[in-house]
Amino acid sequence: MPKAPTVSDYMVSSVESVEPDMTVTDVAKKICESNFHGFPVTQDGYLVSFITAKELLRFTGRPRAKIKDVMKMGTICAVPEMSLDDAMRVLFRYGLRNLPVVDRAGKLIGIISNIDVVRSHIEKSRPAKVLSVKTFLERQNGIHLKVVNGDIPVAEALPTQKEVFMDELIGRSYEIKRGLNEPLVVVKRRNGYLVVDGHHRLMAAKRMGATTFNAIILEPDDYDVELGLERTARKWGLYSLSDVKIIEGTKHPFIEMTTKMMDSDELAKLSERLETGHAGGEWPPGEKK
């Protein structure tokens, strides 16, 4: 039986924090210049509190006050060996976005957020999707497929989708930078890897300069059987990622739905923020430090 995921499997190890002697103005400025709603407060590396933007609003009349004079001592936290399910319950029950992670001595060693929990659940649902794809391809083509996991060269990806949306590429880039990089689903061929699922992720990674991408690879027992997907791709003139058309000026249906309440100026600002990746890091994403 596979081991249940723990906080240490999904926490971010590189954590920004603030110090007790910083002022309300200092911390408010740091929050405004970041994409976080608050920061852990540490003293010599030890976690002593967590200060949020909402809490700082109570002290706008005391801009020079020290954080140690306005913060609440102590905070809810997790330990690395805690199960991810338990951490999710804590986040949910207390209405938290982030949960600092400490070692046995109380030193801050990481942080786990709602997005990390979401990432874990997406990864958990992946096996069922892969099994469905595997079963369909085996029945349609009369072959047997072996499932393996590994990194594939981006240059060897063989697309089966003729177009992608630019706004979705921007959104996928943001997700990748935040560590939400689901593996692709591909079928191994003699001349490369036929992409079954993950074109937007793959194209976004390519734009970010990635040379490899993690994938669930379906390896056939007979490479001479031409797959229906290959025939369709050839019909559309798809032989490399360069043949995939990027649609600009039209929103992906997902983006259209989720941003329909925003005016054009705010939407432009959001797109710029996602494209510049202010909330993320550089490739490769999700590195544990």
Salt bridges, closest charged atoms under 4 A:
ASP9 OD2 - LYS3 NZ 3.81
GLU16 OE1 - LYS30 NZ 3.25
ASP21 OD1 - LYS68 NZ 2.89
GLU33 OE2 - LYS29 NZ 2.64
GLU81 OE2 - ARG104 NH2 3.49
ASP86 OD1 - ARG89 NH1 3.09
ASP116 OD1 - ARG119 NH2 3.40
GLU138 OE2 - LYS134 NZ 2.91
GLU138 OE2 - HIS144 ND1 3.34
GLU168 OE2 - ARG172 NE 3.14
GLU175 OE1 - ARG172 NH1 3.30
GLU182 OE1 - ARG126 NH2 2.41
GLU182 OE2 - ARG172 NH1 3.75
GLU182 OE2 - ARG201 NH1 3.99
ASP197 OD2 - ARG126 NH1 3.05
ASP197 OD1 - LYS129 NZ 3.17
ASP197 OD2 - ARG201 NH2 3.19
ASP224 OD1 - ARG190 NH1 2.80
GLU226 OE1 - ARG231 NH1 3.86
GLU226 OE2 - ARG234 NH1 2.45
GLU230 OE2 - ARG189 NE 3.04
GLU266 OE2 - LYS269 NZ 3.61
GLU275 OE2 - ARG207 NH2 3.76
